[in-house]
Amino acid sequence: MTEHIRQAHITYFLRGEKENEKFWSRLGGRPDFHKKILLDIGCGHGSLCVDAAIRGAERVVGIDTDP
């Protein structure tokens, strides 16, 4: 059971590779994160946080109520 849950979490997180592009396009494109500090409230599994960190954010904090 635990392995199934873990795989479900990984699958959900990896959807971010496609879904992040859709999200950024609604904002007119990906913001410049270079040397920025980002707080993502309601981050889910954090794929947008990872995206921002990869693209140069100085610090990223993600908060979500779902354990």
C-alpha positions in Angstrom: 0.0 0.0 0.0 2.7 2.5 0.9 4.6 1.9 -2.4 1.3 2.6 -4.3 0.9 5.9 -2.4 4.5 6.9 -3.1 4.1 6.1 -6.8 0.9 8.2 -6.9 2.7 11.1 -5.4 5.5 10.8 -7.9 3.1 10.6 -10.8 1.3 13.7 -9.5 4.5 15.6 -9.1 5.8 14.7 -12.5 2.6 16.1 -14.1 4.1 19.5 -13.2 6.4 19.2 -16.1 3.5 19.8 -18.4 1.1 21.6 -16.1 3.7 24.3 -15.1 3.9 25.5 -18.7 0.1 26.0 -18.7 0.2 27.8 -15.4 3.0 30.2 -16.5 1.2 30.9 -19.8 -1.9 32.1 -18.0 0.4 34.7 -16.4 1.9 35.8 -19.7 5.0 33.6 -19.3 7.4 32.5 -16.7 8.6 35.3 -14.4 12.3 36.0 -13.9 13.2 34.2 -10.7 16.9 35.0 -10.7 17.9 36.0 -7.1 14.3 36.2 -6.0 12.7 34.8 -2.8 9.5 32.9 -3.5 6.7 31.9 -1.2 4.2 29.5 -2.8 1.1 29.1 -0.6 -1.0 26.1 -1.6 2.0 24.5 -3.4 0.6 20.9 -3.5 3.6 18.7 -4.1 5.8 21.7 -5.0 6.5 21.3 -8.7 6.2 25.1 -9.2 8.6 25.5 -6.3 11.1 23.2 -7.9 10.7 25.0 -11.3 11.4 28.3 -9.7 14.5 27.0 -7.9 15.9 25.4 -11.0 15.4 28.8 -12.8 17.5 30.7 -10.3 15.4 31.6 -7.3 17.6 32.4 -4.3 15.2 30.8 -1.9 11.8 29.0 -2.3 9.4 28.1 0.5 6.3 26.0 -0.3 3.4 25.7 2.2 0.4 23.4 1.8 -2.2 22.1 4.3 -2.5 18.7 2.6 0.0 16.3 4.4 
